[in-house]
């Protein structure tokens, strides 16, 4: 990365398929798309047939050296079920760019995959698990094969932490989606992360559009603001041995509950943060409102990262705030998870 340019973070939904059937996934569900895959610009689906092939992906990755791109979060779908994914990661690391893998954790039970994650120098692995309670987690995050479950995620995390040994990397973290039904995970998730030996924990509010079938049942409302605020207060007072997002994060989460839409002063989307979809489309951020308001056309297909993410001016104000935005703050503050000493 060129030293005198502000660094760029990419959240890259690399692949569409997934081995879980999470009922509130931002890709939607296979069941709802089986009859008709959404085709509008920016829409995601696990059944999409437009994912970039390996050649197109590696051609873009080859242009990363000398660009502003400092860190890439590789997400999905589930990226670790795609056989060429480690080839992509190797190329990104060879370009001098940090890699954070976002996974459901089940593939981490494969020893050969762990060996590659460690040998390639992956900087961090973020694992999604929405509750220490197996029944709750597996109700909302069921495996499509009906076999893998909560315990496979736990064992995957344990296997990775064991495999890295005394090495400081990859850092390992736990991400939990907060709904009206599991506000307690703000604290219990941190306890689980600590017990497993994780390095960081991020509880993130669910982001469902009003038309979503689960919006009424799961979305946080004004009445949840006080319990959420109290849960975060207790979390940040608990002296947990895992790292947490910046202390400003709880306030942002609670504000997003009482103000679902609004204004963001000095937003980093489109300046220091970009979102890439599996078909290569590029957006300033994953916010559904921002995507809907953005004309299609930008893509990494055939593009050069040095020009696509060329030097930009200061972060700009944005009037398209949604709850999606809140979950970007821990990504932009991820340096604290990679560089700060882990408390003991």
VOBA-1610 file (N, C-alpha, C; in pm, whole numbers, padded with zeros to 5 digits, always signed):
BEGIN
Unk+00084-00120+00000Unk+00000+00000+00000Unk+00087+00124+00000Unk+00053+00223-00081Unk+00127+00347-00086Unk+00116+00419+00047Unk+00228+00457+00104Unk+00230+00503+00243Unk+00156+00634+00265Unk+00152+00721+00165Unk+00096+00854+00188Unk-00052+00864+00157Unk-00118+00752+00134Unk-00260+00753+00104Unk-00337+00688+00219Unk-00454+00741+00248Unk-00537+00682+00352Unk-00574+00539+00313Unk-00564+00444+00406Unk-00589+00304+00372Unk-00737+00276+00347Unk-00760+00174+00267Unk-00895+00129+00233Unk-00920-00009+00292Unk-01039-00028+00345Unk-01086-00158+00391Unk-01190-00209+00293Unk-01178-00334+00253Unk-01277-00397+00166Unk-01352-00505+00243Unk-01483-00499+00241Unk-01566-00610+00287Unk-01609-00683+00161Unk-01556-00802+00141Unk-01574-00873+00015Unk-01657-00999+00038Unk-01783-00995-00005Unk-01866-01115-00003Unk-01823-01199-00123Unk-01726-01285-00100Unk-01655-01351-00209Unk-01741-01452-00283Unk-01824-01525-00209Unk-01903-01632-00269Unk-02047-01625-00222Unk-02138-01680-00302Unk-02280-01682-00265Unk-02322-01806-00186Unk-02277-01927-00222Unk-02326-02047-00152Unk-02287-02051-00005Unk-02367-02123+00074Unk-02338-02139+00216Unk-02390-02274+00263Unk-02323-02332+00360Unk-02366-02461+00416Unk-02462-02445+00533Unk-02494-02321+00569Unk-02597-02296+00669Unk-02719-02233+00603Unk-02830-02239+00673Unk-02953-02178+00623Unk-03006-02075+00722Unk-02919-01981+00761Unk-02957-01881+00861Unk-03084-01808+00818Unk-03180-01801+00906Unk-03312-01752+00869Unk-03315-01601+00851Unk-03212-01532+00901Unk-03209-01386+00884Unk-03085-01341+00808Unk-03032-01428+00724Unk-02913-01394+00647Unk-02941-01278+00552Unk-02841-01190+00534Unk-02858-01077+00443Unk-02859-01121+00297Unk-02827-01247+00271Unk-02840-01303+00136Unk-02983-01354+00110Unk-03069-01350+00211Unk-03198-01415+00199Unk-03182-01564+00223Unk-03287-01640+00199Unk-03280-01785+00217Unk-03302-01856+00084Unk-03250-01977+00076Unk-03268-02056-00045Unk-03416-02082-00069Unk-03491-02106+00039Unk-03633-02138+00025Unk-03710-02023-00041Unk-03682-01900+00001Unk-03757-01788-00056Unk-03713-01753-00197Unk-03594-01796-00238Unk-03543-01764-00371Unk-03551-01881-00468Unk-03594-01997-00418Unk-03595-02114-00506Unk-03683-02094-00629Unk-03793-02024-00612Unk-03882-02001-00725Unk-03835-01890-00816Unk-03772-01787-00758Unk-03728-01673-00838Unk-03613-01603-00768Unk-03494-01618-00824Unk-03377-01550-00768Unk-03390-01401-00796Unk-03373-01313-00697Unk-03384-01169-00722Unk-03278-01122-00819Unk-03318-01039-00913Unk-03228-00995-01019Unk-03196-00846-01012Unk-03261-00773-00922Unk-03235-00630-00917Unk-03094-00600-00871Unk-03044-00485-00911Unk-02907-00445-00878Unk-02885-00447-00728Unk-02776-00510-00686Unk-02739-00513-00545Unk-02803-00624-00465Unk-02899-00697-00523Unk-02966-00805-00450Unk-02874-00927-00442Unk-02876-00994-00329Unk-02792-01111-00307Unk-02877-01236-00291Unk-02821-01348-00330Unk-02890-01476-00315Unk-02788-01588-00308Unk-02814-01685-00220Unk-02728-01803-00213Unk-02736-01885-00342Unk-02838-01861-00423Unk-02858-01935-00547Unk-02806-01860-00669Unk-02737-01750-00648Unk-02687-01670-00759Unk-02592-01753-00846Unk-02597-01729-00975Unk-02508-01797-01069Unk-02413-01696-01135Unk-02394-01584-01069Unk-02314-01477-01128Unk-02184-01451-01053Unk-02147-01539-00959Unk-02023-01520-00886Unk-01905-01517-00983Unk-01810-01427-00957Unk-01691-01421-01040Unk-01614-01553-01033Unk-01553-01590-01145Unk-01470-01711-01143Unk-01331-01677-01089Unk-01252-01781-01066Unk-01121-01763-01005Unk-01031-01672-01088Unk-01036-01686-01220Unk-00950-01605-01306Unk-00979-01456-01290Unk-01107-01420-01286Unk-01144-01279-01270Unk-01104-01226-01133Unk-01118-01310-01031Unk-01082-01270-00895Unk-00931-01248-00884Unk-00853-01344-00933Unk-00708-01332-00920Unk-00654-01218-01006Unk-00718-01190-01119Unk-00674-01077-01201Unk-00686-00947-01124Unk-00795-00932-01046Unk-00811-00813-00963Unk-00712-00813-00848Unk-00695-00926-00782Unk-00603-00935-00669Unk-00461-00899-00712Unk-00424-00934-00835Unk-00290-00902-00886Unk-00264-00753-00895Unk-00371-00671-00889Unk-00354-00526-00898Unk-00350-00459-00761Unk-00358-00539-00653Unk-00360-00480-00519Unk-00229-00412-00479Unk-00111-00466-00515Unk+00013-00398-00475Unk+00017-00253-00526Unk+00052-00161-00436Unk+00056-00021-00472Unk-00077+00050-00463Unk-00184-00023-00426Unk-00316+00039-00411Unk-00334+00087-00268Unk-00448+00151-00242Unk-00480+00197-00107Unk-00533+00085-00018Unk-00556-00032-00073Unk-00620-00140+00002Unk-00522-00196+00106Unk-00563-00188+00231Unk-00480-00237+00342Unk-00533-00367+00399Unk-00665-00379+00405Unk-00724-00494+00475Unk-00848-00541+00399Unk-00862-00673+00386Unk-00979-00730+00320Unk-01046-00829+00415Unk-01174-00807+00439Unk-01257-00902+00512Unk-01321-00994+00408Unk-01287-01121+00412Unk-01343-01217+00317Unk-01462-01286+00381Unk-01577-01263+00322Unk-01702-01316+00377Unk-01777-01394+00269Unk-01905-01411+00289Unk-01984-01485+00191Unk-02129-01446+00202Unk-02210-01550+00189Unk-02192-01693+00186Unk-02083-01742+00280Unk-02049-01867+00265Unk-01940-01925+00344Unk-01819-01941+00253Unk-01717-01856+00268Unk-01604-01861+00176Unk-01521-01988+00186Unk-01517-02051+00304Unk-01427-02165+00323Unk-01479-02295+00265Unk-01598-02295+00204Unk-01644-02416+00135Unk-01611-02411-00014Unk-01550-02301-00060Unk-01509-02287-00200Unk-01364-02334-00212Unk-01336-02443-00284Unk-01200-02499-00287Unk-01089-02398-00321Unk-01107-02305-00416Unk-00995-02216-00450Unk-00973-02102-00351Unk-01048-02096-00243Unk-01040-01978-00157Unk-00901-01955-00101Unk-00829-02062-00069Unk-00696-02044-00011Unk-00597-01992-00114Unk-00621-02023-00240Unk-00539-01967-00347Unk-00559-01816-00355Unk-00683-01773-00338Unk-00713-01629-00338Unk-00647-01562-00218Unk-00659-01624-00102Unk-00600-01567+00019Unk-00448-01557+00006Unk-00386-01661-00051Unk-00242-01659-00070Unk-00200-01541-00157Unk-00277-01515-00262Unk-00245-01403-00352Unk-00264-01269-00283Unk-00368-01258-00201Unk-00391-01132-00128Unk-00278-01107-00030Unk-00239-01209+00044Unk-00130-01194+00140Unk+00002-01163+00069Unk+00025-01224-00047Unk+00146-01197-00123Unk+00150-01052-00172Unk+00031-00991-00184Unk+00022-00851-00225Unk+00046-00755-00109Unk+00069-00810+00010Unk+00095-00726+00126Unk-00029-00671+00192Unk-00144-00736+00168Unk-00272-00691+00223Unk-00315-00785+00335Unk-00368-00729+00443Unk-00416-00810+00554Unk-00544-00883+00516Unk-00563-01001+00574Unk-00683-01082+00547Unk-00750-01117+00678Unk-00880-01089+00685Unk-00964-01134+00795Unk-01070-01226+00736Unk-01070-01351+00779Unk-01168-01449+00730Unk-01294-01443+00816Unk-01409-01433+00754Unk-01537-01433+00824Unk-01606-01565+00789Unk-01629-01649+00888Unk-01676-01785+00863Unk-01777-01828+00968Unk-01855-01931+00932Unk-01947-01988+01032Unk-01876-02088+01122Unk-01748-02115+01095Unk-01667-02196+01185Unk-01666-02345+01157Unk-01766-02396+01088Unk-01774-02540+01066Unk-01656-02592+00983Unk-01613-02522+00876Unk-01499-02573+00799Unk-01368-02576+00877Unk-01361-02506+00990Unk-01237-02505+01069Unk-01206-02639+01132Unk-01296-02735+01120Unk-01270-02870+01171Unk-01183-02952+01075Unk-01145-02893+00963Unk-01061-02963+00865Unk-00914-02927+00891Unk-00833-03020+00938Unk-00693-02989+00972Unk-00613-02928+00859Unk-00636-02976+00736Unk-00559-02923+00623Unk-00591-02776+00598Unk-00716-02736+00627Unk-00755-02597+00610Unk-00689-02511+00717Unk-00685-02560+00839Unk-00618-02487+00946Unk-00470-02467+00915Unk-00406-02570+00862Unk-00265-02559+00828Unk-00242-02446+00728Unk-00330-02435+00630Unk-00313-02330+00528Unk-00341-02192+00586Unk-00444-02180+00671Unk-00475-02052+00732Unk-00355-01999+00810Unk-00291-02088+00883Unk-00176-02048+00965Unk-00052-02024+00880Unk-00024-02113+00785Unk+00097-02099+00705Unk+00092-01977+00614Unk-00027-01938+00570Unk-00040-01821+00484Unk-00037-01690+00561Unk-00047-01698+00693Unk-00040-01577+00773Unk-00170-01497+00775Unk-00282-01568+00768Unk-00411-01498+00782Unk-00410-01420+00913Unk-00453-01295+00908Unk-00438-01206+01023Unk-00542-01231+01132Unk-00664-01266+01092Unk-00768-01291+01192Unk-00877-01377+01130Unk-00947-01447+01216Unk-01062-01529+01176Unk-01178-01492+01267Unk-01285-01441+01209Unk-01406-01404+01283Unk-01511-01512+01261Unk-01558-01570+01370Unk-01653-01681+01362Unk-01789-01635+01413Unk-01894-01668+01338Unk-02031-01631+01376Unk-02095-01740+01460Unk-02146-01700+01576Unk-02220-01791+01665Unk-02313-01702+01747Unk-02441-01726+01740Unk-02536-01630+01794Unk-02582-01656+01936Unk-02531-01761+01999Unk-02566-01786+02138Unk-02483-01899+02194Unk-02450-01893+02323Unk-02391-02011+02388Unk-02491-02126+02397Unk-02619-02093+02383Unk-02725-02194+02391Unk-02741-02261+02255Unk-02712-02390+02248Unk-02713-02462+02121Unk-02850-02462+02056Unk-02955-02481+02134Unk-03090-02487+02077Unk-03126-02355+02011Unk-03095-02243+02078Unk-03125-02112+02020Unk-03046-02094+01890Unk-02916-02116+01898Unk-02831-02094+01780Unk-02876-02178+01661Unk-02902-02307+01685Unk-02934-02397+01576Unk-03075-02377+01522Unk-03160-02314+01601Unk-03294-02280+01551Unk-03285-02172+01444Unk-03198-02074+01467Unk-03188-01960+01375Unk-03076-01974+01273Unk-02981-02064+01301Unk-02868-02084+01210Unk-02855-02234+01177Unk-02958-02296+01122Unk-02952-02441+01098Unk-02858-02477+00982Unk-02792-02591+00994Unk-02709-02643+00886Unk-02798-02702+00777Unk-02759-02682+00653Unk-02841-02731+00543Unk-02838-02884+00535Unk-02732-02946+00584Unk-02726-03093+00577Unk-02794-03160+00696Unk-02844-03080+00790Unk-02912-03135+00906Unk-02821-03206+01004Unk-02689-03198+00984Unk-02595-03271+01069Unk-02509-03174+01152Unk-02446-03080+01087Unk-02359-02988+01159Unk-02440-02892+01245Unk-02382-02853+01358Unk-02457-02771+01452Unk-02362-02692+01541Unk-02419-02636+01647Unk-02349-02551+01742Unk-02215-02611+01785Unk-02214-02737+01820Unk-02091-02800+01870Unk-01982-02803+01764Unk-02020-02811+01636Unk-01919-02810+01530Unk-01853-02674+01519Unk-01929-02568+01547Unk-01870-02434+01548Unk-01772-02423+01664Unk-01815-02467+01781Unk-01729-02463+01900Unk-01600-02541+01876Unk-01614-02662+01822Unk-01495-02745+01801Unk-01404-02685+01695Unk-01462-02616+01595Unk-01382-02550+01493Unk-01298-02438+01552Unk-01359-02359+01640Unk-01285-02252+01708Unk-01174-02311+01793Unk-01205-02414+01868Unk-01105-02477+01954Unk-00990-02535+01872Unk-01023-02593+01757Unk-00919-02651+01673Unk-00825-02543+01620Unk-00880-02429+01580Unk-00797-02320+01529Unk-00707-02265+01637Unk-00763-02242+01755Unk-00682-02187+01864Unk-00572-02285+01905Unk-00604-02413+01905Unk-00501-02513+01935Unk-00393-02516+01828Unk-00435-02508+01703Unk-00340-02517+01591Unk-00244-02399+01587Unk-00290-02281+01626Unk-00200-02165+01620Unk-00100-02166+01736Unk-00129-02239+01842Unk-00037-02251+01954Unk-00007-02118+02018Unk+00121-02089+02038Unk+00161-01965+02103Unk+00174-01848+02008Unk+00147-01871+01881Unk+00157-01762+01783Unk+00047-01659+01809Unk+00077-01530+01789Unk-00026-01427+01809Unk-00127-01419+01695Unk-00103-01491+01586Unk-00195-01486+01474Unk-00221-01627+01421Unk-00339-01648+01364Unk-00441-01545+01348Unk-00511-01514+01480Unk-00547-01386+01497Unk-00637-01354+01607Unk-00771-01421+01576Unk-00840-01462+01680Unk-00967-01534+01663Unk-01076-01460+01740Unk-01187-01435+01674Unk-01295-01362+01739Unk-01430-01426+01719Unk-01523-01387+01804Unk-01660-01437+01799Unk-01752-01320+01768Unk-01840-01341+01670Unk-01943-01243+01634Unk-02079-01302+01667Unk-02165-01223+01732Unk-02300-01269+01766Unk-02402-01166+01722Unk-02505-01212+01651Unk-02614-01125+01609Unk-02712-01109+01726Unk-02744-00983+01760Unk-02836-00955+01870Unk-02976-00933+01813Unk-03073-01007+01864Unk-03213-00987+01829Unk-03292-00958+01958Unk-03421-00938+01944Unk-03505-00916+02062Unk-03504-01037+02154Unk-03471-01155+02098Unk-03481-01280+02173Unk-03352-01318+02246Unk-03242-01250+02217Unk-03116-01293+02280Unk-03030-01174+02322Unk-03091-01071+02377Unk-03015-00954+02423Unk-02908-00996+02523Unk-02933-01103+02595Unk-02835-01149+02694Unk-02703-01192+02631Unk-02701-01218+02500Unk-02577-01262+02436Unk-02471-01153+02440Unk-02510-01028+02462Unk-02412-00921+02477Unk-02313-00957+02587Unk-02362-01021+02691Unk-02273-01060+02801Unk-02233-01208+02794Unk-02329-01295+02768Unk-02297-01438+02767Unk-02205-01475+02651Unk-02217-01403+02539Unk-02128-01428+02425Unk-01984-01395+02459Unk-01965-01287+02535Unk-01830-01249+02577Unk-01770-01353+02671Unk-01853-01408+02758Unk-01806-01513+02849Unk-01764-01636+02769Unk-01846-01674+02671Unk-01812-01790+02588Unk-01683-01765+02511Unk-01671-01646+02452Unk-01549-01614+02377Unk-01426-01626+02466Unk-01438-01579+02589Unk-01327-01587+02684Unk-01295-01731+02718Unk-01397-01811+02744Unk-01376-01951+02781Unk-01309-02030+02668Unk-01340-01992+02544Unk-01283-02063+02429Unk-01140-02018+02400Unk-01101-01905+02458Unk-00967-01852+02431Unk-00963-01758+02314Unk-01079-01702+02277Unk-01083-01606+02166Unk-01016-01475+02208Unk-00981-01395+02108Unk-00913-01268+02132Unk-01007-01149+02131Unk-01121-01160+02061Unk-01214-01048+02056Unk-01358-01098+02042Unk-01449-01009+02076Unk-01593-01041+02071Unk-01669-00919+02021Unk-01759-00941+01924Unk-01839-00833+01868Unk-01986-00873+01866Unk-02070-00814+01953Unk-02215-00834+01942Unk-02271-00728+01847Unk-02345-00771+01747Unk-02393-00677+01646Unk-02545-00686+01631Unk-02613-00570+01620Unk-02759-00570+01612Unk-02807-00624+01478Unk-02913-00701+01482Unk-02972-00753+01359Unk-03023-00637+01273Unk-03009-00653+01142Unk-03055-00550+01048Unk-03151-00615+00949Unk-03280-00599+00973Unk-03383-00653+00886Unk-03471-00540+00834Unk-03503-00545+00706Unk-03593-00446+00650Unk-03734-00469+00703Unk-03814-00364+00701Unk-03949-00374+00759Unk-04035-00480+00690Unk-04008-00508+00565Unk-04088-00606+00494Unk-04043-00749+00517Unk-03935-00769+00590Unk-03884-00904+00616Unk-03981-00981+00705Unk-03997-01109+00677Unk-04094-01191+00750Unk-04064-01199+00900Unk-03939-01179+00938Unk-03901-01191+01079Unk-03881-01056+01147Unk-03912-00948+01077Unk-03884-00815+01132Unk-03955-00793+01266Unk-04082-00821+01272Unk-04158-00796+01394Unk-04109-00884+01509Unk-04074-01006+01478Unk-04034-01100+01582Unk-03894-01072+01636Unk-03803-01029+01549Unk-03662-01024+01588Unk-03600-00885+01597Unk-03649-00789+01521Unk-03583-00659+01517Unk-03594-00586+01650Unk-03486-00523+01690Unk-03482-00446+01814Unk-03566-00320+01799Unk-03639-00284+01906Unk-03728-00169+01903Unk-03692-00072+02015Unk-03763+00040+02019Unk-03739+00140+02123Unk-03743+00078+02263Unk-03833-00017+02283Unk-03847-00080+02413Unk-03727-00164+02453Unk-03641-00196+02355Unk-03522-00276+02384Unk-03399-00189+02412Unk-03413-00058+02396Unk-03298+00030+02408Unk-03238+00027+02549Unk-03323+00037+02651Unk-03271+00038+02787Unk-03206-00095+02826Unk-03270-00210+02798Unk-03203-00337+02828Unk-03070-00353+02752Unk-03067-00305+02628Unk-02944-00313+02551Unk-02836-00226+02613Unk-02874-00106+02649Unk-02778-00013+02709Unk-02721-00071+02838Unk-02806-00129+02920Unk-02761-00189+03046Unk-02670-00309+03019Unk-02705-00391+02919Unk-02623-00507+02887Unk-02484-00464+02843Unk-02477-00360+02761Unk-02346-00311+02716Unk-02268-00248+02831Unk-02338-00177+02918Unk-02269-00118+03033Unk-02204-00226+03118Unk-02278-00332+03144Unk-02223-00441+03223Unk-02107-00510+03150Unk-02119-00523+03017Unk-02013-00587+02940Unk-01884-00508+02950Unk-01892-00377+02932Unk-01771-00296+02930Unk-01714-00272+03070Unk-01792-00304+03172Unk-01741-00296+03310Unk-01687-00429+03359Unk-01701-00531+03281Unk-01676-00667+03330Unk-01530-00708+03329Unk-01443-00625+03272Unk-01300-00661+03265Unk-01281-00794+03193Unk-01361-00818+03090Unk-01347-00941+03013Unk-01210-00949+02950Unk-01148-01068+02946Unk-01015-01079+02887Unk-01013-01074+02735Unk-01128-01065+02670Unk-01131-01051+02525Unk-01147-00904+02490Unk-01093-00866+02373Unk-01106-00729+02326Unk-01248-00705+02278Unk-01294-00581+02295Unk-01428-00540+02253Unk-01415-00424+02155Unk-01520-00395+02079Unk-01515-00278+01991Unk-01489-00150+02070Unk-01452-00047+01999Unk-01426+00084+02060Unk-01539+00122+02156Unk-01507+00190+02267Unk-01610+00225+02366Unk-01726+00308+02311Unk-01709+00369+02192Unk-01820+00443+02132Unk-01924+00352+02070Unk-01888+00225+02050Unk-01976+00132+01978Unk-02110+00109+02047Unk-02116+00084+02179Unk-02247+00063+02242Unk-02344+00177+02217Unk-02295+00301+02223Unk-02383+00415+02198Unk-02437+00413+02057Unk-02354+00373+01962Unk-02399+00366+01822Unk-02506+00259+01807Unk-02487+00145+01874Unk-02586+00037+01866Unk-02720+00083+01922Unk-02717+00143+02041Unk-02842+00188+02104Unk-02908+00297+02021Unk-02829+00388+01966Unk-02886+00492+01879Unk-02954+00431+01758Unk-02897+00322+01705Unk-02956+00260+01586Unk-03090+00195+01616Unk-03113+00162+01743Unk-03241+00103+01781Unk-03350+00209+01782Unk-03317+00326+01833Unk-03418+00432+01844Unk-03427+00519+01719Unk-03324+00515+01634Unk-03324+00591+01509Unk-03281+00498+01396Unk-03375+00426+01339Unk-03342+00325+01238Unk-03284+00386+01112Unk-03319+00509+01083Unk-03264+00580+00968Unk-03222+00718+01015Unk-03133+00778+00938Unk-03088+00910+00980Unk-02969+00959+00902Unk-02882+01034+00970Unk-02773+01106+00907Unk-02642+01064+00973Unk-02539+01041+00892Unk-02407+01006+00943Unk-02309+01116+00904Unk-02252+01182+01003Unk-02155+01287+00977Unk-02018+01225+00952Unk-01956+01260+00840Unk-01823+01209+00809Unk-01817+01060+00789Unk-01913+01003+00716Unk-01916+00859+00693Unk-01793+00815+00612Unk-01739+00698+00645Unk-01620+00648+00577Unk-01654+00566+00453Unk-01783+00533+00433Unk-01823+00455+00316Unk-01792+00528+00187Unk-01723+00460+00096Unk-01688+00522-00032Unk-01559+00599-00028Unk-01501+00614+00092Unk-01371+00680+00105Unk-01269+00581+00159Unk-01298+00525+00275Unk-01207+00428+00336Unk-01266+00288+00344Unk-01391+00272+00303Unk-01458+00143+00307Unk-01536+00121+00179Unk-01526-00003+00126Unk-01605-00042+00009Unk-01655-00184+00028Unk-01768-00213-00036Unk-01830-00345-00027Unk-01831-00407-00166Unk-01781-00532-00175Unk-01778-00603-00302Unk-01871-00724-00294Unk-01960-00736-00390Unk-02052-00849-00395Unk-01991-00965-00475Unk-02047-01085-00464Unk-01988-01201-00532Unk-01975-01186-00684Unk-02060-01104-00745Unk-02049-01083-00890Unk-01947-00975-00925Unk-01881-00919-00823Unk-01779-00817-00845Unk-01829-00675-00835Unk-01960-00655-00817Unk-02014-00521-00803Unk-01956-00451-00681Unk-01929-00323-00693Unk-01868-00245-00586Unk-01964-00137-00539Unk-01984-00130-00409Unk-02067-00027-00347Unk-01988+00041-00235Unk-02032+00161-00198Unk-01962+00235-00094Unk-01969+00164+00041Unk-02076+00090+00064Unk-02094+00017+00189Unk-02207-00083+00170Unk-02228-00173+00266Unk-02334-00274+00251Unk-02474-00223+00287Unk-02489-00097+00325Unk-02620-00046+00364Unk-02721-00065+00252Unk-02834-00128+00286Unk-02937-00152+00185Unk-02988-00022+00125Unk-02996+00083+00206Unk-03041+00213+00155Unk-02940+00270+00057Unk-02811+00258+00090Unk-02707+00311+00002Unk-02703+00235-00129Unk-02714+00104-00123Unk-02711+00022-00243Unk-02829+00056-00334Unk-02947+00071-00272Unk-03066+00103-00351Unk-03054+00238-00420Unk-02976+00328-00361Unk-02963+00463-00416Unk-02842+00477-00508Unk-02770+00366-00532Unk-02648+00371-00612Unk-02671+00312-00750Unk-02632+00384-00853Unk-02644+00333-00989Unk-02546+00219-01008Unk-02589+00109-01071Unk-02498-00003-01092Unk-02390+00033-01194Unk-02283-00043-01193Unk-02180-00019-01293Unk-02039-00041-01244Unk-02010+00000-01119Unk-01874-00022-01068Unk-01852-00170-01039Unk-01739-00221-01081Unk-01709-00363-01063Unk-01559-00384-01056Unk-01519-00493-00992Unk-01377-00528-00991Unk-01341-00610-01114Unk-01441-00654-01190Unk-01414-00734-01310Unk-01333-00650-01409Unk-01213-00693-01438Unk-01128-00621-01531Unk-01074-00490-01479Unk-01093-00463-01349Unk-01053-00334-01292Unk-00917-00344-01225Unk-00858-00227-01203Unk-00729-00214-01134Unk-00755-00149-00999Unk-00718-00216-00891Unk-00743-00163-00757Unk-00677-00028-00735Unk-00568-00001-00807Unk-00496+00125-00789Unk-00574+00244-00842Unk-00661+00219-00940Unk-00744+00327-00992Unk-00886+00320-00937Unk-00937+00198-00917Unk-01073+00182-00865Unk-01086+00244-00727Unk-00981+00229-00646Unk-00982+00286-00511Unk-00874+00393-00498Unk-00868+00478-00599Unk-00767+00583-00602Unk-00790+00682-00488Unk-00693+00768-00467Unk-00700+00866-00357Unk-00833+00939-00359Unk-00895+00947-00243Unk-01025+01015-00230Unk-01013+01127-00130Unk-01109+01218-00134Unk-01111+01329-00041Unk-01154+01283+00097Unk-01182+01376+00187Unk-01222+01340+00323Unk-01356+01269+00324Unk-01381+01194+00430Unk-01509+01126+00444Unk-01623+01227+00436Unk-01734+01185+00378Unk-01845+01277+00353Unk-01965+01243+00439Unk-02053+01340+00455Unk-02177+01317+00529Unk-02270+01230+00445Unk-02352+01152+00512Unk-02444+01063+00440Unk-02580+01067+00507Unk-02683+01084+00428Unk-02819+01088+00479Unk-02890+00956+00466Unk-02815+00848+00442Unk-02876+00717+00419Unk-02835+00616+00526Unk-02832+00664+00650Unk-02800+00574+00762Unk-02906+00466+00776Unk-02861+00344+00802Unk-02953+00236+00840Unk-02879+00151+00943Unk-02948+00054+01001Unk-02885-00028+01104Unk-02768-00109+01048Unk-02768-00130+00915Unk-02654-00196+00853Unk-02524-00122+00884Unk-02533+00011+00891Unk-02411+00092+00908Unk-02340+00061+01038Unk-02416+00035+01143Unk-02357+00017+01275Unk-02254-00095+01275Unk-02281-00199+01199Unk-02193-00315+01200Unk-02062-00290+01126Unk-02050-00172+01059Unk-01926-00139+00991Unk-01823-00077+01085Unk-01867-00018+01197Unk-01772+00048+01286Unk-01667-00047+01342Unk-01704-00168+01386Unk-01598-00260+01432Unk-01500-00297+01321Unk-01548-00303+01196Unk-01455-00333+01086Unk-01354-00220+01069Unk-01402-00097+01076Unk-01312+00016+01057Unk-01220+00036+01177Unk-01260-00016+01292Unk-01176-00007+01411Unk-01105-00138+01441Unk-01086-00221+01339Unk-01035-00356+01361Unk-00890-00359+01406Unk-00820-00248+01387Unk-00679-00242+01426Unk-00660-00277+01574Unk-00757-00239+01657Unk-00746-00268+01800Unk-00745-00418+01828Unk-00810-00496+01741Unk-00811-00641+01760Unk-00679-00705+01714Unk-00611-00640+01620Unk-00489-00698+01564Unk-00362-00655+01636Unk-00364-00537+01694Unk-00239-00482+01747Unk-00237-00463+01898Unk-00352-00445+01961Unk-00352-00421+02104Unk-00321-00549+02181Unk-00251-00533+02289Unk-00219-00647+02374Unk-00347-00706+02431Unk-00357-00836+02427Unk-00474-00904+02482Unk-00462-00905+02634Unk-00564-00856+02706Unk-00557-00853+02852Unk-00544-00995+02908Unk-00479-01005+03023Unk-00467-01136+03089Unk-00514-01122+03233
//
